[in-house]
């Protein structure tokens, strides 16, 4: 007797496809936010002895935190992690 998971394979395929689109969207959002990380990192790399490294590193830290945790809008890599967990759960079901 087939179980509930195999009762409607089309619905399973649609759910997996939807989860994959969500995963791709969240990944793209995090990738975009990494642009700020790269800019801040490059400022640290290009710093000279007379530059305020403390403040440059603080800007870098803020950019990394926003990429990881999100800012005012969005949840950064946290949303990607949740989307990945959902996708893998459906894929491995």
Number of C-alpha atoms within 10 A of each C-alpha: 4 6 7 8 10 11 10 10 11 10 12 16 13 11 15 18 15 13 21 19 14 19 22 15 15 23 19 13 19 23 15 12 20 18 13 18 21 14 14 21 19 13 17 20 11 9 13 10 6 6 12 11 15 10 11 18 15 13 19 21 15 16 23 20 15 21 24 19 16 19 14 7 6 15 18 23 21 16 21 21 16 14 21 19 14 16 21 15 12 16 15 6 8
